[in-house]
């Protein structure tokens, strides 16, 4: 694996989880915004010809359905609510895809709202507007006149009316238990099902809506001045700290798993090849690779969690309107670069990295991130599958960026070697002759801390013997020092 490709791959390992976290959270914010736009559109489609009283009740149906859906998005739930808008007898106003149904009554006070929710089949049969449906229901097997017409449904009334409604229902239960025991069930069942929000068994819930606020929404709609943000309906207001924390933890765990898998992939492939060729695996190497995998997963957890939180806060508007349109990929890349810069800065402070190596690492990350970002955008445009196209494009861009940076770096250093350029201090031109060069030109070289006096020794005697000397002509040996790279960002003399 070439150094350039290795750098690109290692950068992708560090950023893949963060990029996926950013894309996921960006998609979640977009889904919330779509639900808010949907609520705007549905309210507008109700028209302005209705009275405020009638319009407020219709608005409440869509309000509860859409805010339920927003809460489901915020809590990663697949459950959804919809408004059927059918006028058959005792039809529900809001239905969940889990099968739960809700009837909505928005009356002047809690007692009136509770009374409307507890209407019996007998009472409905005496009402000209509902008599036909009630009579048909009574004709079916098992139905009695005391049964509530909304039997089994959730009974939703305005926020703030529950206490008054409970008092009314309790009074009716006590009274009817003495006078007409058969009527007790409909009041008891209504009280049991009474609620001020649409909710499911998983705890997903709509936003409460008071009667006065529903009327205010109706008035603003009729006047054409409706702004849901003034009523607490915006991504910024609906996304709470608990939602961000939950998403960050999930994103961090996913990022760690992705980084660990990508980090281990080359080692696994190499081990398979080694096993096939030699029949054994180097366990020592596997142990070292395992430590690298754990380290990569730990770093990815931090960057993934931070990226998810920053994406949520920036694109929801919690960090100001100017950052709402900031691309999620930019947030992810900036987070990873900043985290790596911080990590390398700590190493430099401890003396494990010099300043030029630190600067080179930042430039390397920034250049590869730019290539990955551009290639990811192209990949997403070419592949319509959400996230997949960007992740594939980002991988290609990271590899190309690593190779390009290394090639550019070599050209940059070569120019510095040939022309002595420093590029405003980015390259250190060292003109001190190294020890081998000094020795080559005949100068004695020694180090003070290693200097030692010669030890005296007795001369030994040996008889002389004849030796025929062979004469050879002189062989000139000339070694010229040249300029070359002696450290990261440093040019000096080499032999």
C-alpha positions as CSV (number, residue, x, y, z in Angstrom):
1,X,0.0,0.0,0.0
2,X,1.6,3.3,-1.1
3,X,2.0,6.0,1.5
4,X,-0.4,8.3,-0.3
5,X,-3.2,5.7,-0.5
6,X,-2.5,4.7,3.1
7,X,-2.9,8.3,4.3
8,X,-6.2,8.6,2.3
9,X,-7.5,5.3,3.7
10,X,-6.6,6.2,7.2
11,X,-8.4,9.6,6.9
12,X,-11.5,7.8,5.6
13,X,-11.4,5.4,8.6
14,X,-11.4,8.5,10.9
15,X,-14.1,10.3,9.0
16,X,-16.5,7.7,7.7
17,X,-18.5,7.3,11.0
18,X,-18.7,11.1,11.4
19,X,-19.8,11.6,7.8
20,X,-22.6,9.0,8.2
21,X,-23.6,10.6,11.5
22,X,-23.8,14.0,9.9
23,X,-25.9,12.7,6.9
24,X,-28.3,10.8,9.3
25,X,-28.9,13.8,11.5
26,X,-29.2,16.2,8.5
27,X,-31.9,13.8,7.1
28,X,-33.7,13.9,10.5
29,X,-33.8,17.7,10.5
30,X,-35.1,17.7,6.9
31,X,-37.8,15.3,7.9
32,X,-38.9,17.5,10.8
33,X,-38.9,20.6,8.5
34,X,-41.1,18.6,6.0
35,X,-43.6,17.8,8.7
36,X,-43.8,21.5,9.7
37,X,-44.3,22.5,6.1
38,X,-47.0,19.8,5.8
39,X,-48.8,21.3,8.8
40,X,-48.6,24.8,7.2
41,X,-50.0,23.4,3.9
42,X,-52.8,21.4,5.6
43,X,-54.0,24.4,7.6
44,X,-54.0,26.5,4.5
45,X,-56.0,23.9,2.6
46,X,-58.8,24.1,5.2
47,X,-59.7,27.5,3.8
48,X,-60.8,30.7,5.4
49,X,-64.6,30.5,4.9
50,X,-65.2,28.6,8.1
51,X,-65.9,30.2,11.5
52,X,-63.1,30.4,14.0
53,X,-64.9,27.8,16.2
54,X,-65.2,25.3,13.4
55,X,-61.8,26.0,11.9
56,X,-60.0,25.6,15.3
57,X,-61.4,22.1,15.7
58,X,-60.2,21.1,12.2
59,X,-56.8,22.6,12.8
60,X,-56.5,20.6,16.0
61,X,-56.7,17.3,14.1
62,X,-53.8,18.1,11.8
63,X,-51.9,19.8,14.7
64,X,-51.9,16.6,16.8
65,X,-51.2,14.3,13.9
66,X,-48.2,16.2,12.6
67,X,-46.7,17.0,16.0
68,X,-47.0,13.3,16.8
69,X,-45.0,12.6,13.7
70,X,-42.3,15.1,14.6
71,X,-41.9,13.5,18.0
72,X,-41.6,10.1,16.4
73,X,-38.8,11.5,14.1
74,X,-37.1,13.0,17.1
75,X,-37.2,9.7,18.9
76,X,-36.3,7.4,16.0
77,X,-39.8,5.8,15.9
78,X,-41.3,4.5,12.7
79,X,-44.9,5.0,14.0
80,X,-46.9,7.7,12.2
81,X,-50.2,9.4,12.5
82,X,-52.6,10.6,9.8
83,X,-55.9,12.4,9.6
84,X,-58.5,10.3,7.6
85,X,-61.0,13.2,7.1
86,X,-64.0,11.0,6.7
87,X,-67.5,11.9,8.0
88,X,-69.0,8.5,8.6
89,X,-70.7,7.9,11.9
90,X,-68.3,7.8,14.9
91,X,-65.3,7.9,12.6
92,X,-61.9,8.7,14.2
93,X,-60.2,12.1,13.7
94,X,-56.6,10.8,14.0
95,X,-55.4,7.3,13.4
96,X,-52.0,5.8,14.1
97,X,-50.5,3.1,11.8
98,X,-50.3,1.0,15.0
99,X,-54.1,0.7,14.9
100,X,-54.9,3.2,17.7
101,X,-57.6,5.8,16.9
102,X,-58.5,9.1,18.5
103,X,-61.6,11.3,18.6
104,X,-61.0,15.0,19.1
105,X,-63.5,17.4,20.8
106,X,-62.6,21.1,21.3
107,X,-65.4,22.7,23.4
108,X,-65.6,25.8,25.6
109,X,-64.7,24.0,28.9
110,X,-63.7,20.6,30.2
111,X,-67.2,19.5,31.2
112,X,-68.6,20.2,27.7
113,X,-65.7,18.5,26.0
114,X,-66.1,15.4,28.2
115,X,-69.9,15.3,27.7
116,X,-69.3,15.3,23.9
117,X,-66.8,12.4,24.3
118,X,-69.2,10.3,26.4
119,X,-72.2,10.5,24.0
120,X,-74.1,7.2,24.0
121,X,-75.7,5.4,21.0
122,X,-79.1,6.2,22.4
123,X,-78.4,9.9,22.6
124,X,-76.9,9.8,19.1
125,X,-80.0,8.1,17.7
126,X,-82.1,11.1,18.9
127,X,-79.7,13.6,17.1
128,X,-80.8,14.3,13.5
129,X,-77.1,14.5,12.4
130,X,-76.2,11.1,13.8
131,X,-79.4,9.2,14.1
132,X,-78.9,7.2,10.9
133,X,-75.5,5.8,11.9
134,X,-76.5,5.2,15.5
135,X,-79.6,3.3,14.5
136,X,-77.5,1.1,12.2
137,X,-75.0,0.4,15.0
138,X,-77.8,-0.4,17.4
139,X,-79.1,-2.9,14.9
140,X,-75.9,-4.8,15.0
141,X,-75.3,-7.7,17.4
142,X,-74.2,-6.9,20.9
143,X,-74.8,-3.1,20.8
144,X,-76.8,-1.4,23.5
145,X,-78.1,2.2,23.8
146,X,-75.8,2.9,26.8
147,X,-72.7,2.1,24.8
148,X,-70.4,5.2,24.0
149,X,-70.3,5.9,20.3
150,X,-66.5,6.3,20.4
151,X,-66.0,3.1,22.4
152,X,-62.3,2.0,22.3
153,X,-60.9,5.3,20.9
154,X,-58.7,7.8,22.7
155,X,-60.8,10.8,23.7
156,X,-58.7,13.9,23.1
157,X,-59.8,17.3,24.6
158,X,-58.0,20.7,24.8
159,X,-54.9,21.0,26.9
160,X,-55.8,22.5,30.3
161,X,-59.3,20.9,30.4
162,X,-58.4,17.5,31.8
163,X,-59.0,18.3,35.5
164,X,-62.4,19.9,34.9
165,X,-63.4,17.0,32.6
166,X,-62.4,14.4,35.3
167,X,-64.5,16.2,37.9
168,X,-67.5,16.2,35.6
169,X,-67.1,12.5,34.7
170,X,-66.6,11.5,38.4
171,X,-69.8,13.3,39.3
172,X,-71.7,11.6,36.4
173,X,-70.4,8.2,37.5
174,X,-71.5,8.7,41.1
175,X,-74.9,9.9,40.1
176,X,-75.6,7.3,37.4
177,X,-74.4,4.4,39.7
178,X,-77.5,5.2,41.8
179,X,-80.0,6.2,39.1
180,X,-79.0,4.3,36.0
181,X,-76.2,1.8,36.6
182,X,-76.2,0.9,32.9
183,X,-74.9,4.4,32.1
184,X,-71.9,4.1,34.3
185,X,-69.8,2.3,31.8
186,X,-69.7,5.0,29.1
187,X,-68.6,7.6,31.6
188,X,-66.0,5.3,33.2
189,X,-64.7,4.3,29.7
190,X,-64.5,7.9,28.6
191,X,-62.5,8.9,31.7
192,X,-60.1,6.0,31.2
193,X,-59.5,7.0,27.6
194,X,-59.4,10.8,28.2
195,X,-56.2,12.6,27.1
196,X,-55.0,15.9,25.8
197,X,-52.4,14.4,23.3
198,X,-52.2,11.7,20.7
199,X,-49.8,9.1,22.0
200,X,-48.8,5.5,21.4
201,X,-47.6,2.7,23.6
202,X,-44.0,3.6,23.0
203,X,-44.3,7.0,24.6
204,X,-44.4,9.0,21.3
205,X,-46.8,12.0,21.8
206,X,-48.2,15.0,20.1
207,X,-47.8,18.5,21.4
208,X,-50.6,19.7,23.7
209,X,-52.9,22.4,22.2
210,X,-55.3,24.5,24.3
211,X,-58.6,25.7,23.0
212,X,-57.5,29.3,23.0
213,X,-54.4,28.6,21.1
214,X,-56.3,26.5,18.5
215,X,-58.6,29.5,18.0
216,X,-55.6,31.8,17.7
217,X,-54.2,29.5,15.0
218,X,-57.6,29.7,13.2
219,X,-57.6,33.5,13.4
220,X,-54.0,33.8,12.1
221,X,-54.9,31.4,9.3
222,X,-57.9,33.4,8.2
223,X,-55.8,36.6,8.3
224,X,-52.9,35.0,6.4
225,X,-50.4,35.7,9.2
226,X,-49.9,32.2,10.5
227,X,-46.3,31.6,11.9
228,X,-46.1,28.2,13.6
229,X,-42.7,29.2,15.1
230,X,-44.7,31.6,17.3
231,X,-46.6,28.6,18.7
232,X,-43.5,26.5,19.5
233,X,-43.5,24.6,16.2
234,X,-40.0,24.8,14.8
235,X,-37.0,22.4,14.7
236,X,-35.1,24.6,17.1
237,X,-38.0,24.6,19.7
238,X,-39.0,21.0,19.3
239,X,-35.5,19.4,19.5
240,X,-34.6,19.2,23.1
241,X,-31.3,18.3,24.8
242,X,-32.4,14.8,25.4
243,X,-33.0,14.2,21.7
244,X,-29.5,15.6,20.9
245,X,-27.9,13.5,23.6
246,X,-29.7,10.3,22.5
247,X,-28.8,10.9,18.8
248,X,-25.1,11.7,19.7
249,X,-24.7,8.4,21.7
250,X,-26.2,6.4,18.9
251,X,-24.1,8.1,16.3
252,X,-21.0,7.7,18.4
253,X,-21.5,3.9,18.7
254,X,-22.2,3.5,15.0
255,X,-19.1,5.6,14.1
256,X,-17.0,3.4,16.4
257,X,-18.3,0.2,14.8
258,X,-17.7,1.6,11.3
259,X,-14.1,2.8,12.1
260,X,-13.2,-0.5,13.8
261,X,-14.5,-2.5,10.8
262,X,-12.6,-0.3,8.3
263,X,-9.4,-0.3,10.4
264,X,-9.5,-4.1,10.7
265,X,-10.4,-4.8,7.1
266,X,-6.8,-4.6,5.7
267,X,-5.5,-6.8,8.5
268,X,-8.2,-9.4,8.0
269,X,-7.5,-9.5,4.2
270,X,-3.7,-9.8,4.9
271,X,-4.3,-12.6,7.4
272,X,-6.4,-14.6,4.9
273,X,-3.7,-14.2,2.3
274,X,-1.0,-15.2,4.8
275,X,-3.0,-18.2,5.9
276,X,-3.6,-19.4,2.3
277,X,0.1,-18.9,1.3
278,X,2.0,-20.0,4.4
279,X,-0.5,-21.9,6.4
280,X,-0.2,-19.8,9.5
281,X,-0.9,-16.3,10.9
282,X,1.4,-13.9,12.6
283,X,-0.4,-13.5,16.0
284,X,2.0,-10.7,17.0
285,X,0.9,-8.6,14.1
286,X,-2.7,-9.3,14.7
287,X,-2.3,-8.1,18.3
288,X,-0.8,-4.8,17.1
289,X,-3.5,-4.4,14.6
290,X,-6.1,-5.1,17.2
291,X,-4.7,-2.3,19.4
292,X,-5.0,0.1,16.4
293,X,-8.5,-1.0,15.8
294,X,-9.5,-0.2,19.4
295,X,-7.8,3.2,19.1
296,X,-9.6,4.0,15.8
297,X,-13.0,3.0,17.3
298,X,-12.4,5.2,20.4
299,X,-11.5,8.3,18.3
300,X,-14.4,7.6,15.9
301,X,-16.9,7.4,18.8
302,X,-15.9,10.9,20.0
303,X,-16.0,12.5,16.5
304,X,-19.2,10.7,15.6
305,X,-21.0,11.9,18.7
306,X,-19.7,15.5,18.4
307,X,-20.7,15.6,14.7
308,X,-24.2,14.4,15.4
309,X,-24.7,17.0,18.1
310,X,-23.2,19.8,16.1
311,X,-25.3,18.9,13.0
312,X,-28.5,18.9,15.1
313,X,-27.7,22.2,16.7
314,X,-26.5,23.9,13.6
315,X,-29.2,22.8,11.1
316,X,-32.0,23.2,13.6
317,X,-31.1,26.8,14.3
318,X,-29.9,26.4,17.8
319,X,-26.5,28.0,16.8
320,X,-28.1,30.8,14.9
321,X,-29.8,31.2,11.5
322,X,-26.5,31.7,9.7
323,X,-25.5,28.1,10.3
324,X,-28.9,26.5,9.3
325,X,-27.8,25.9,5.7
326,X,-24.3,24.6,6.6
327,X,-23.8,21.3,4.8
328,X,-23.6,18.3,7.1
329,X,-20.5,17.0,5.3
330,X,-18.6,20.2,6.1
331,X,-19.6,19.9,9.8
332,X,-18.3,16.3,9.8
333,X,-15.0,17.1,8.1
334,X,-14.4,20.2,10.3
335,X,-15.1,18.2,13.4
336,X,-12.6,15.4,12.5
337,X,-9.9,17.9,11.5
338,X,-10.3,19.9,14.7
339,X,-10.2,16.7,16.8
340,X,-7.1,15.4,15.1
341,X,-5.5,18.8,15.5
342,X,-6.2,18.8,19.2
343,X,-4.9,15.2,19.6
344,X,-1.7,16.0,17.7
345,X,-1.4,19.3,19.6
346,X,-1.3,17.3,22.9
347,X,1.4,15.0,21.4
348,X,3.4,18.1,20.4
349,X,3.1,19.5,23.9
350,X,4.5,16.3,25.2
351,X,7.4,16.4,22.8
352,X,6.2,13.4,20.7
353,X,5.8,15.6,17.6
354,X,7.6,18.6,16.3
355,X,5.9,21.8,15.0
356,X,6.5,21.0,11.3
357,X,5.1,17.5,11.6
358,X,2.1,19.0,13.4
359,X,1.6,21.5,10.6
360,X,2.1,18.8,8.0
361,X,-0.6,16.6,9.6
362,X,-3.1,19.5,9.6
363,X,-2.4,20.3,5.9
364,X,-2.7,16.7,5.0
365,X,-6.1,16.3,6.7
366,X,-7.4,19.5,5.3
367,X,-6.4,18.7,1.7
368,X,-7.7,15.1,1.8
369,X,-11.0,16.4,3.4
370,X,-11.5,18.8,0.6
371,X,-11.0,16.1,-2.0
372,X,-13.3,13.7,-0.1
373,X,-16.0,16.4,0.2
374,X,-15.9,17.3,-3.5
375,X,-15.9,13.6,-4.6
376,X,-18.7,12.8,-2.1
377,X,-20.9,15.4,-3.6
378,X,-20.3,14.0,-7.1
379,X,-21.0,10.5,-5.8
380,X,-24.3,11.5,-4.2
381,X,-25.3,13.2,-7.5
382,X,-24.4,10.0,-9.4
383,X,-26.0,7.6,-6.9
384,X,-29.5,8.6,-5.7
385,X,-29.5,6.2,-2.8
386,X,-29.2,8.4,0.3
387,X,-25.8,8.4,2.0
388,X,-24.5,5.5,-0.1
389,X,-23.5,7.6,-3.0
390,X,-21.8,10.2,-0.8
391,X,-19.9,7.6,1.2
392,X,-18.5,5.8,-1.9
393,X,-17.6,9.1,-3.4
394,X,-15.9,10.2,-0.2
395,X,-13.8,7.0,-0.2
396,X,-12.6,7.6,-3.7
397,X,-11.9,11.3,-2.9
398,X,-9.9,10.3,0.2
399,X,-7.7,7.9,-1.7
400,X,-7.1,10.4,-4.5
401,X,-6.5,13.2,-2.0
402,X,-3.9,11.1,-0.2
403,X,-2.0,10.2,-3.4
404,X,-2.2,13.8,-4.7
405,X,-1.0,15.3,-1.4
406,X,2.0,13.0,-1.4
407,X,2.9,13.8,-5.0
408,X,2.5,17.5,-4.4
409,X,4.5,17.3,-1.3
410,X,7.4,15.6,-3.1
411,X,7.3,18.3,-5.8
412,X,7.2,21.0,-3.2
413,X,10.3,19.5,-1.3
414,X,12.1,18.9,-4.6
415,X,11.7,22.6,-5.5
416,X,13.0,23.5,-2.0
417,X,16.0,21.2,-2.4
418,X,17.0,22.7,-5.8
419,X,16.4,26.3,-5.1
420,X,16.8,26.7,-1.4
421,X,13.3,28.1,-0.9
422,X,11.8,28.2,2.6
423,X,8.2,29.2,1.7
424,X,7.9,31.6,4.6
425,X,9.3,29.1,7.1
426,X,7.4,26.0,6.0
427,X,10.7,24.4,5.0
428,X,13.8,24.6,7.2
429,X,17.0,25.0,5.1
430,X,19.7,23.5,7.3
431,X,23.3,24.3,6.0
432,X,25.2,22.6,8.8
433,X,27.5,19.9,7.5
434,X,26.7,16.5,9.0
435,X,29.4,14.4,10.7
436,X,29.9,12.0,7.8
437,X,30.6,14.9,5.5
438,X,33.1,16.5,7.9
439,X,34.9,13.1,8.3
440,X,35.0,12.7,4.6
441,X,36.9,16.0,4.1
442,X,39.4,15.1,6.8
443,X,38.2,16.9,9.8
444,X,38.2,15.1,13.2
445,X,34.8,14.9,14.7
446,X,34.1,14.0,18.3
447,X,31.4,14.6,20.9
448,X,32.3,16.2,24.2
449,X,30.1,14.0,26.3
450,X,31.8,10.9,24.7
451,X,35.4,12.1,24.8
452,X,37.9,9.9,26.7
453,X,41.7,10.0,27.1
454,X,43.6,7.2,25.4
455,X,44.6,4.4,27.7
456,X,48.4,3.6,27.9
457,X,49.5,0.2,26.4
458,X,52.8,-1.7,26.4
459,X,54.4,-2.2,23.0
460,X,54.7,-5.8,22.1
461,X,57.8,-7.3,20.4
462,X,57.6,-9.4,17.3
463,X,60.4,-10.6,14.9
464,X,60.3,-9.0,11.6
465,X,59.8,-11.1,8.5
466,X,60.2,-10.3,4.8
467,X,57.2,-9.0,3.0
468,X,56.9,-8.2,-0.7
469,X,54.9,-5.0,-1.2
470,X,52.7,-4.8,-4.3
471,X,52.5,-1.3,-5.8
472,X,49.2,0.0,-7.1
473,X,48.5,3.3,-8.6
474,X,46.4,5.9,-6.6
475,X,42.6,5.6,-6.8
476,X,41.1,9.0,-6.4
477,X,37.8,8.8,-4.4
478,X,35.7,11.9,-4.4
479,X,32.4,12.0,-2.6
480,X,30.4,15.2,-2.9
481,X,27.7,16.1,-0.4
482,X,24.3,16.9,-1.8
483,X,21.1,18.6,-0.5
484,X,18.2,16.3,0.5
485,X,15.4,15.8,3.0
486,X,16.7,15.0,6.5
487,X,13.4,15.4,8.4
488,X,9.8,16.4,7.9
489,X,9.9,19.9,6.3
490,X,13.7,20.1,6.7
491,X,16.3,20.1,3.9
492,X,20.1,19.6,4.7
493,X,23.3,18.0,3.4
494,X,23.4,14.2,2.8
495,X,26.1,12.0,1.3
